[in-house]
Every structure is written in C-alpha cells, then in structure tokens.
Amino acid sequence: MEYFTYESELRLLCCRICQTMVTRKQVKLHLRSAPHSLNIQEIRLAQEWASKHDIFEGQLEAHVNLPPRPNDAPPIAALGPPGTGGIRCEFIPERSTSSQSDCPYVGTELRRIREHLRVKHNWDMELKGGRRPAAMTDEERSNSPWRTGVCYQRLFFSGPGSELFEVARGLNLEQSRAQDNESQAALQRAIDAFQSKGKDIRSREAERIDEENDFTAPNPWLRRLGSAVHLKDFSGKKDFLRGLIAMEYEVDPDDPDKSDDAQLRFIHIAFDRLVNHAKAVITSDIVFYTRCWRR
C-alpha cells in the first residue's frame, strides 16, 4: 500500500509519510487531513486494503492490549530513527524487593521528569531557588532516580498509547546505521552495474543494424529510405513504440469532441487522404520503381 505499511507484530498500520501508527478507525480521518488530503475514492481504496489485515479498531484497544516493549528491543523501523537524549525514570520504592525500576516513563526535559517523580512517586529533592554550585549539581545527578542518554520512540502522536518508550538500550545504533548504509550502498552498486551492463548490451544490439554482412545487411530499398539509420535512434524505445501502437483511439471526423486526441485525429484524416490519393494514381497492381520516387 502506498500510504501505509502493515506492522503485523503490533497489529497496526504505519503511515509512510507521517511515520506514526494508525488504527482501523483512524484511516479515514488520517488520510483526509494534511499532508495527505485525499478524496473519498482514494480513502475507500485504502480502507478496503486495511480491511484485509488484522488491525486494532481503536487507539484505546491497542493501548490496553499491546504489551510493554522491552527497552533493549531494536527501534521500530517504520517509525523512523529514534529520538535521542531522552530521560528515563528509574525510581525504586523503598519497600520494593527489586533492584531495578519498573516505571516505563520517558521524558525529553528534566522539568518533566521531576514533575513525574513528584506526582507519580511522591519524590522531591526539595531544591531551593537560585543558582546551585557545581558540586551540588554533580551530587544531584548521581543521586537522581533517572537515567539520561535514552533512545526513544512513540506509537501515536497523541491520546492513549502516545507515551514515549525506550528502545535500543545497550545497542550501538551508529554501528548498525553504518552497516545498513554500507549494505544499501553495495546494493545500489550492484543495481548500477546491472543497469550499465544492460545499457551496453542494448547499445551493441542497436549497432548491429548497421553491420553489413550476408545476413544482416539492409536491402537496397531500406538503404535508399534510410531506415537503418532512422531505426537506430529508436533503440531502447521498443516498449514505448509498442505502447503507442497498442493505444486505442476513438476517431470520429464528424464530431471532433468525441475524439480522444485531436492531433491524432487530424493525422489519421491526412493519412486517409494520402492513401485515397495514392489509390487514384496507381492504375495497376504493379507500382514501378521510378513512380515511387516521383516528386
């Protein structure tokens, strides 16, 4: 589908342009809005395509049923490159027996993470106003229940399930990107080499029409017409010429408005007149060579 990719693991659609997830109910509204602004016919085709896949009906259903994504899982490729510089909450309650936090909250600003800790975990450093010395700032970082430098993504722009979540913890994304870029470059080099080889073969085939031997040399009639040189210019355009020949035009000289192509209609009319004139000139079934070249 040119607008969406189907993410079977998540049971969601991902917009190729916006790089956000879409549920079944959101397809129409998403495609009607910018930057798509599609008409109803195109939207119906997209909805028909979406109906063939197992997709969550609504955003709340997806939020309730999707399990938490492991923080060491690779980024979801359809959502684009993950954000960097996030802050992950690592608050551990005093009565907890675990040494790791189970809070999935990820923020992008220190102010937000402090607000989350105060509201959700009832934790506050009781910082006073004014500028703090560097030693106190370092102590704050070391004793703070959060972790910086987090890579993050989000499924939806807003609403249920739009929270940020951590991805690629412990993974070297730069190395992975470098390997992907190298793979893409190698693939592109192979494609370029294949296309260059094909172009070289077509070029050699086009030159064969001028080779004069017992089997391929044009006869005197084609040489007189210059067909060999003329056809050489159409090398590599066989599919284009076949398409022109295969086109079906409705030509009605009595009603120009019904013609598919006005210029082609006039060409057909002129050609018909030329044929009729040639029929009037020819008086026998044999056309002499000198008459063919009479000007």
ChimeraX attribute file (.defattr): number of C-alpha atoms within 10 A of each C-alpha:
attribute: neighborCount
match mode: 1-to-1
recipient: residues
	/A:1	11
	/A:2	8
	/A:3	13
	/A:4	22
	/A:5	16
	/A:6	19
	/A:7	16
	/A:8	11
	/A:9	7
	/A:10	17
	/A:11	19
	/A:12	26
	/A:13	26
	/A:14	22
	/A:15	21
	/A:16	16
	/A:17	14
	/A:18	17
	/A:19	20
	/A:20	20
	/A:21	25
	/A:22	26
	/A:23	22
	/A:24	19
	/A:25	14
	/A:26	15
	/A:27	18
	/A:28	19
	/A:29	13
	/A:30	18
	/A:31	19
	/A:32	15
	/A:33	10
	/A:34	10
	/A:35	10
	/A:36	12
	/A:37	13
	/A:38	16
	/A:39	11
	/A:40	12
	/A:41	9
	/A:42	14
	/A:43	18
	/A:44	14
	/A:45	12
	/A:46	18
	/A:47	16
	/A:48	11
	/A:49	12
	/A:50	20
	/A:51	11
	/A:52	8
	/A:53	15
	/A:54	15
	/A:55	20
	/A:56	20
	/A:57	15
	/A:58	15
	/A:59	22
	/A:60	13
	/A:61	13
	/A:62	19
	/A:63	18
	/A:64	10
	/A:65	10
	/A:66	13
	/A:67	9
	/A:68	9
	/A:69	12
	/A:70	13
	/A:71	17
	/A:72	12
	/A:73	13
	/A:74	16
	/A:75	20
	/A:76	15
	/A:77	9
	/A:78	19
	/A:79	19
	/A:80	14
	/A:81	15
	/A:82	18
	/A:83	17
	/A:84	14
	/A:85	14
	/A:86	20
	/A:87	22
	/A:88	24
	/A:89	21
	/A:90	18
	/A:91	18
	/A:92	16
	/A:93	14
	/A:94	7
	/A:95	6
	/A:96	9
	/A:97	8
	/A:98	10
	/A:99	8
	/A:100	11
	/A:101	14
	/A:102	12
	/A:103	13
	/A:104	16
	/A:105	18
	/A:106	25
	/A:107	22
	/A:108	18
	/A:109	11
	/A:110	13
	/A:111	9
	/A:112	13
	/A:113	19
	/A:114	19
	/A:115	14
	/A:116	18
	/A:117	19
	/A:118	13
	/A:119	11
	/A:120	10
	/A:121	13
	/A:122	9
	/A:123	15
	/A:124	13
	/A:125	11
	/A:126	6
	/A:127	8
	/A:128	7
	/A:129	6
	/A:130	6
	/A:131	7
	/A:132	10
	/A:133	8
	/A:134	9
	/A:135	8
	/A:136	10
	/A:137	12
	/A:138	11
	/A:139	10
	/A:140	13
	/A:141	12
	/A:142	11
	/A:143	10
	/A:144	15
	/A:145	17
	/A:146	19
	/A:147	16
	/A:148	16
	/A:149	13
	/A:150	21
	/A:151	24
	/A:152	25
	/A:153	22
	/A:154	20
	/A:155	23
	/A:156	20
	/A:157	15
	/A:158	10
	/A:159	10
	/A:160	15
	/A:161	18
	/A:162	16
	/A:163	18
	/A:164	21
	/A:165	22
	/A:166	27
	/A:167	22
	/A:168	18
	/A:169	17
	/A:170	10
	/A:171	13
	/A:172	9
	/A:173	16
	/A:174	9
	/A:175	10
	/A:176	11
	/A:177	12
	/A:178	11
	/A:179	12
	/A:180	12
	/A:181	12
	/A:182	12
	/A:183	12
	/A:184	12
	/A:185	12
	/A:186	12
	/A:187	12
	/A:188	12
	/A:189	12
	/A:190	12
	/A:191	12
	/A:192	12
	/A:193	12
	/A:194	12
	/A:195	12
	/A:196	12
	/A:197	12
	/A:198	12
	/A:199	13
	/A:200	12
	/A:201	11
	/A:202	13
	/A:203	14
	/A:204	12
	/A:205	14
	/A:206	19
	/A:207	13
	/A:208	13
	/A:209	16
	/A:210	15
	/A:211	13
	/A:212	11
	/A:213	8
	/A:214	7
	/A:215	7
	/A:216	11
	/A:217	15
	/A:218	18
	/A:219	10
	/A:220	9
	/A:221	10
	/A:222	12
	/A:223	13
	/A:224	10
	/A:225	10
	/A:226	12
	/A:227	13
	/A:228	20
	/A:229	15
	/A:230	10
	/A:231	11
	/A:232	16
	/A:233	10
	/A:234	12
	/A:235	14
	/A:236	14
	/A:237	10
	/A:238	10
	/A:239	9
	/A:240	11
	/A:241	11
	/A:242	10
	/A:243	11
	/A:244	10
	/A:245	9
	/A:246	9
	/A:247	8
	/A:248	9
	/A:249	12
	/A:250	12
	/A:251	19
	/A:252	14
	/A:253	14
	/A:254	8
	/A:255	8
	/A:256	14
	/A:257	11
	/A:258	13
	/A:259	16
	/A:260	14
	/A:261	13
	/A:262	15
	/A:263	9
	/A:264	13
	/A:265	18
	/A:266	14
	/A:267	11
	/A:268	14
	/A:269	14
	/A:270	12
	/A:271	12
	/A:272	12
	/A:273	12
	/A:274	12
	/A:275	12
	/A:276	11
	/A:277	11
	/A:278	11
	/A:279	11
	/A:280	9
	/A:281	11
	/A:282	12
	/A:283	9
	/A:284	8
	/A:285	6
	/A:286	7
	/A:287	11
	/A:288	10
	/A:289	9
	/A:290	7
	/A:291	10
	/A:292	8
	/A:293	7
	/A:294	6
	/A:295	4
